[in-house]
Amino acid sequence: MVNVPEVIDHLHQLNVSHCTIVIAYDSDDVDVISRQEIQNMKLFRGITVIDLNDILPTAEFPREIRAGAAALIAIEEADFFVGNSVSTLSATIIRQRRQKRLWAAQYNRGAIPLSEFIPGFSIAWVFALRGKDKRYDEMMKVAVKSALQQTSLIPYVMVHPDESRYDRVQWLRSQGVQVCIHQPTWELKLLEILKRSTESARKSSHLYSFPDMVLGTFFRLDIAVLPELLQFEHVLYTDTDVLFNKDITDMQGEGLKLPSTIQLSIETPNLAVLNAGVYFASLRFLRETHAGLIQALLSSKSIDYGVYGPGDQGLLNMYYEAGLKKAGLLSEELFNAKAYSTTIQARIVHFHGPKPSDYEEAVRKGSCTRFPVLCDQGVKSELFCRLFNTWIQHCVDECLHYPYLRERCRKEHLFLH
């Protein structure tokens, strides 16, 4: 909304009061009636409205001076900022506020045009944590460290209220990750569906044999309803077993293109389903379709979705099939490169299937128990030691030592850490 009385009335409906709104605009661009409406809103229902034109009249102050004053207030003083991202001034303010981790939103829709020419327009990166299994914490910390060091992403994590006091949550807060405490309304219903599912459906993934793991994988379905993300137009979701090699938010060249729906990449070349371990989406699209997505979940009789595959990935493939076709594929080579077949251009590497501990076992024993084919493919890759070296550099103190991988890469003169 850009009509000031509507904005004020909407804020009143949300019980927002006792705050000050500073409105900046060119008076020449606003008709007389609208100007009068703004004047009438100077003090309305506990909300103070300051018209910047009353302080710096258009007739007396050059455009650049008024823009500078607006920018100073918006970047240094305001708790919140909302602007038209087509405006160079507003786009610059959004960029600088997000770099400072300050709330900034646009009232229009779509991409920020300036982002195609200037890097550093941060977007939200969200991942979810659920369950007591600590084996994934090591990879999660590498994902966070590499994102903070290599990208301009703003990290958010979904955490269930029952787990909000876990040590890993305190660590995430210490790293500046925004923690979103959330409890889905559909948890108990999902557990009922799991009980009704056939044994073959539950065995379709090693994750689906345990209720906590099922709740953990489906947790991400509620990204759209997180209030912490209201300021953003787009979101990047990843699993916790990823490594960020390069920034992904420069919209030039090979950078991410902003979709109007949702983008996933292929699971593997021989599978028709798409992998939901990394996806990029319009938050507006996710919000508009969220109720239908949850309804599709609750109306299902199984956690297996037939040709679309099992679990939340199967549900996303099924429910968003039309949107996925419209948006096109997210580049696997760049944004969901598998660790066993990564490329030097990869910006996000996904430890899809085998994890670092599996590769350690493969080097030590000649094969790994869980994913023997993929482990063998990975350790034989020419780029594997380069990948491992990068991964281990982001590992925090709790990281395992991986002596066999270290020795293997040292012999190849590729282990530098």
C-alpha positions in Angstrom: 0.0 0.0 0.0 1.2 3.5 -0.8 -1.9 5.5 0.1 -1.0 7.1 3.5 -4.5 7.0 5.1 -4.7 3.3 4.2 -1.3 2.7 5.7 -2.3 4.4 9.0 -5.6 2.6 9.2 -4.0 -0.7 8.6 -1.4 -0.1 11.3 -4.3 0.8 13.6 -5.9 -2.5 12.9 -2.6 -4.2 13.8 -2.7 -2.4 17.1 0.5 -0.4 16.2 0.4 2.9 17.9 2.6 5.4 19.8 5.1 5.5 17.0 6.3 8.1 14.5 6.2 7.7 10.7 8.3 9.9 8.6 7.1 10.2 5.0 9.4 11.3 2.3 8.3 12.1 -1.2 8.4 14.8 -3.9 5.4 17.1 -3.5 5.3 17.7 -7.2 4.5 14.0 -7.7 1.5 14.1 -5.3 -1.8 15.6 -6.1 -3.5 18.3 -3.9 -6.1 15.9 -2.4 -3.4 13.4 -1.4 -1.3 16.1 0.2 -4.3 17.2 2.2 -4.9 13.7 3.3 -1.3 13.5 4.6 -1.7 16.8 6.4 -4.9 15.4 8.1 -3.0 12.4 9.3 -0.4 14.4 11.3 -1.7 12.9 14.6 -4.1 10.1 14.2 -4.9 7.3 16.7 -1.6 7.6 18.6 0.5 7.6 15.4 2.5 10.7 14.6 3.1 11.4 11.0 5.9 13.7 9.9 5.9 15.0 6.4 9.5 15.6 5.4 8.2 18.3 2.9 7.2 20.4 5.9 10.8 20.5 7.1 12.5 20.7 3.7 10.0 22.2 1.2 10.5 21.3 -2.4 10.5 24.9 -3.4 13.3 25.8 -1.1 15.7 22.8 -1.0 17.2 21.0 -4.0 16.3 17.4 -4.7 19.7 16.2 -3.6 19.5 17.8 -0.2 16.1 16.4 0.5 17.2 12.9 -0.7 20.3 13.2 1.6 18.1 14.0 4.6 15.7 11.2 3.8 18.7 8.8 3.5 20.2 9.9 6.8 17.0 9.4 8.7 16.3 6.1 7.0 19.7 4.6 7.4 20.8 6.0 10.8 17.6 6.7 12.8 14.7 4.6 11.7 13.7 1.3 13.3 12.0 0.2 10.1 12.1 1.3 6.4 9.7 0.8 3.6 10.4 2.2 0.1 9.8 1.7 -3.6 12.7 -0.4 -4.7 12.5 1.0 -8.3 13.8 4.2 -6.8 17.6 4.4 -6.8 17.4 6.2 -3.4 15.2 3.6 -1.8 17.1 0.7 -3.3 20.4 2.1 -1.9 18.8 2.5 1.5 17.5 -1.1 1.4 21.0 -2.4 0.5 22.7 -0.4 3.3 20.2 -1.3 6.0 20.4 -5.0 5.1 24.1 -4.9 5.3 23.7 -3.5 8.8 21.1 -6.2 9.5 18.4 -3.6 9.9 14.8 -4.2 8.9 14.1 -2.9 5.3 11.2 -3.7 3.0 9.8 -2.6 -0.3 6.1 -1.9 -0.9 6.2 -2.7 -4.5 6.8 -6.2 -5.9 9.5 -8.0 -7.9 13.2 -7.6 -8.3 15.2 -4.5 -7.2 16.5 -3.1 -10.6 19.7 -1.7 -9.1 20.7 -5.2 -7.9 21.5 -6.1 -11.5 24.3 -3.6 -11.5 25.5 -3.3 -7.9 26.4 -6.4 -5.8 25.6 -6.7 -2.1 21.8 -6.7 -2.1 21.3 -9.2 0.7 18.6 -11.8 0.7 17.4 -14.2 3.5 19.0 -17.6 3.8 16.9 -20.0 6.0 17.7 -23.4 7.3 15.8 -25.6 9.8 17.1 -27.5 12.9 15.0 -30.2 14.5 15.8 -33.2 16.6 18.3 -34.4 19.1 20.8 -36.0 16.7 24.0 -33.9 17.0 25.8 -35.5 14.1 24.5 -32.8 11.7 25.6 -30.0 14.0 29.2 -30.1 12.7 28.0 -29.6 9.1 25.5 -27.0 10.2 28.4 -24.9 11.7 30.4 -25.2 8.5 27.4 -24.0 6.5 27.0 -21.0 8.8 30.7 -20.2 8.9 31.1 -20.4 5.1 27.9 -18.4 4.5 29.1 -15.6 6.8 32.6 -15.5 5.3 31.8 -16.1 1.6 28.3 -14.5 1.0 26.2 -11.5 1.8 23.2 -13.7 2.8 21.3 -12.8 6.0 21.0 -16.1 7.9 17.9 -17.3 9.7 17.2 -20.6 11.5 13.9 -22.3 12.3 14.0 -23.8 15.8 11.2 -25.6 17.6 10.3 -24.2 21.1 11.2 -27.5 22.7 14.8 -27.0 21.5 15.3 -23.3 21.9 17.7 -23.8 24.8 20.0 -26.3 23.1 23.7 -25.5 23.0 23.6 -25.3 19.2 21.0 -22.5 19.3 23.2 -20.5 21.7 26.1 -21.0 19.3 24.0 -19.7 16.4 23.0 -16.6 18.3 26.7 -16.0 19.0 27.3 -16.0 15.3 24.6 -13.4 14.6 22.1 -15.9 13.1 18.5 -14.8 13.5 16.7 -17.5 15.5 13.0 -18.0 14.6 11.2 -20.0 17.3 8.3 -21.8 15.6 5.9 -24.6 16.2 3.8 -25.9 13.3 0.1 -26.4 13.9 0.1 -29.6 11.9 2.6 -31.7 13.9 0.3 -34.2 15.5 -1.6 -34.7 12.3 1.6 -35.5 10.5 2.5 -38.1 13.1 -0.9 -39.7 12.4 -0.2 -39.8 8.7 3.2 -41.4 9.4 1.5 -44.2 11.4 -0.9 -44.8 8.6 1.9 -45.0 6.0 3.0 -48.4 4.7 6.2 -50.0 5.8 7.6 -49.5 2.3 6.8 -45.8 2.5 8.6 -45.5 5.8 11.6 -47.3 4.4 11.8 -45.0 1.3 14.3 -42.9 3.2 16.5 -43.5 6.2 14.9 -40.4 7.7 11.4 -41.7 7.8 11.9 -44.5 10.3 11.9 -42.1 13.2 9.1 -39.6 14.1 11.5 -36.9 15.2 13.3 -37.1 11.8 10.0 -36.9 9.9 9.0 -33.8 11.9 12.4 -32.3 11.2 12.3 -32.7 7.4 8.7 -31.4 7.1 9.6 -28.4 9.4 10.7 -26.3 6.5 7.2 -26.2 5.0 6.3 -23.4 7.3 9.0 -20.9 6.1 6.3 -18.8 4.5 4.6 -18.0 7.8 7.7 -16.9 9.7 7.1 -13.2 10.8 10.8 -12.5 10.8 10.8 -12.8 7.0 8.1 -10.3 6.3 10.6 -7.7 5.1 11.9 -10.0 2.3 10.7 -10.7 -1.2 12.8 -13.8 -1.8 14.3 -16.5 0.3 17.0 -19.1 -0.2 16.5 -22.4 1.7 19.2 -25.0 2.1 19.6 -28.1 4.2 22.4 -27.8 6.8 24.8 -30.1 4.9 26.0 -27.4 2.5 29.1 -25.4 1.9 29.1 -21.9 0.4 32.0 -21.3 -1.9 31.1 -17.9 -3.4 28.5 -15.2 -2.9 25.3 -16.0 -4.7 23.4 -12.7 -4.5 25.2 -10.7 -7.2 22.6 -10.7 -9.9 25.1 -10.3 -12.7 26.4 -13.2 -14.8 25.9 -16.5 -13.0 24.2 -15.0 -9.9 20.7 -16.1 -8.8 17.8 -14.8 -10.9 14.8 -13.8 -8.8 11.9 -16.2 -9.5 8.2 -15.3 -9.3 7.4 -18.8 -8.0 9.9 -21.5 -6.7 13.1 -23.0 -8.2 14.6 -26.4 -7.4 17.4 -28.3 -9.2 17.5 -31.9 -10.3 18.1 -34.6 -7.7 20.3 -36.7 -10.0 20.5 -36.8 -13.8 18.6 -40.1 -13.9 15.7 -39.0 -11.7 12.7 -36.9 -12.7 12.1 -35.5 -9.2 13.7 -32.3 -8.1 15.9 -32.0 -4.9 14.5 -29.8 -2.2 17.8 -29.6 -0.3 18.3 -26.2 -1.9 15.6 -24.0 -3.3 15.1 -20.4 -4.1 11.6 -18.9 -4.0 9.4 -15.8 -4.0 8.1 -15.4 -0.5 5.0 -13.8 -1.8 4.4 -17.0 -3.8 5.1 -19.2 -0.8 2.7 -17.1 1.4 -0.1 -17.2 -1.1 0.2 -21.0 -1.6 1.0 -22.0 2.0 -2.5 -22.8 3.1 -3.0 -25.1 0.0 0.3 -26.8 0.6 -0.6 -27.6 4.2 -4.0 -28.8 3.1 -2.3 -31.1 0.6 -0.2 -32.5 3.5 -3.0 -33.0 5.9 -5.3 -34.6 3.3 -2.7 -37.2 2.3 -2.9 -40.8 3.5 0.8 -41.4 3.4 4.2 -39.7 3.5 4.9 -41.2 0.0 3.6 -39.2 -2.9 4.0 -41.8 -5.6 6.0 -40.6 -8.7 6.9 -37.4 -6.9 8.8 -39.3 -4.2 8.5 -39.6 -0.4 8.5 -37.0 2.4 8.3 -33.2 2.2 10.4 -33.3 -1.0 7.7 -35.4 -2.7 5.0 -33.1 -1.4 6.9 -30.0 -2.7 7.4 -31.7 -6.1 3.7 -32.6 -6.3 2.1 -29.4 -5.0 4.4 -26.9 -6.7 4.7 -28.8 -10.0 3.2 -26.0 -12.1 5.2 -23.3 -10.3 8.4 -25.3 -10.8 7.8 -25.6 -14.5 7.1 -21.8 -14.7 10.3 -20.8 -12.9 12.6 -23.3 -14.6 15.4 -25.2 -13.0 17.8 -23.9 -10.4 21.3 -24.6 -11.8 22.6 -27.7 -10.1 26.2 -27.0 -11.2 26.1 -23.6 -9.5 23.7 -23.8 -6.6 23.2 -27.5 -5.7 26.4 -29.1 -6.8 26.7 -32.6 -5.2 29.9 -33.2 -3.2 30.5 -36.4 -5.2 30.3 -34.6 -8.5 31.1 -31.0 -7.8 32.5 -28.5 -10.2 35.0 -25.7 -9.8 32.2 -23.2 -10.6 30.0 -24.3 -7.7 28.7 -21.6 -5.4 26.8 -24.0 -3.1 28.0 -27.6 -2.6 25.5 -30.0 -1.1 26.6 -33.1 0.8 23.7 -35.0 -0.8 23.9 -38.6 0.3 27.4 -39.2 1.8 28.5 -36.8 4.5 32.2 -36.1 5.4 32.1 -38.9 7.9 31.1 -41.3 5.2 33.9 -40.2 2.9 36.3 -40.7 5.9 35.1 -44.2 6.2 35.4 -44.8 2.4 39.1 -43.7 2.5 39.8 -45.8 5.6 38.0 -49.0 4.5 37.9 -48.7 0.8 34.2 -48.1 0.8 31.4 -46.6 3.0 28.5 -48.5 4.4 25.6 -46.2 3.7 26.4 -44.9 0.1 29.1 -47.1 -1.4 28.6 -46.0 -5.0 28.4 -42.3 -4.3 31.3 -42.4 -1.8 33.5 -44.1 -4.4 32.5 -41.6 -7.0 33.3 -38.7 -4.6 36.8 -39.8 -3.4 37.8 -40.5 -7.0 36.8 -37.0 -8.2 39.7 -34.7 -9.2 38.1 -31.9 -7.2 37.3 -33.8 -4.0 40.5 -32.9 -2.1 40.0 -29.2 -3.0 36.4 -29.5 -1.7 37.5 -31.2 1.5 40.2 -28.7 2.1 37.7 -25.8 1.8 35.2 -27.6 4.0 37.7 -28.3 6.8 38.9 -24.7 6.8 35.4 -23.7 7.9 35.2 -26.4 10.6 35.0 -25.1 14.1 36.8 -26.6 17.2 34.3 -29.4 17.6 35.1 -30.7 14.1 36.4 -34.3 13.8 39.9 -34.6 12.7 39.3 -36.9 9.6 42.8 -38.3 9.7 42.4 -40.6 6.7 41.0 -37.9 4.5 43.8 -35.5 5.6 46.4 -38.1 4.8 44.9 -38.9 1.4 44.8 -35.2 0.4 48.2 -34.6 1.8 49.7 -37.2 -0.5 48.1 -35.5 -3.4 49.6 -32.2 -2.2 46.2 -30.7 -2.1 45.6 -30.5 1.6 46.7 -27.1 2.8 45.0 -26.6 6.2 
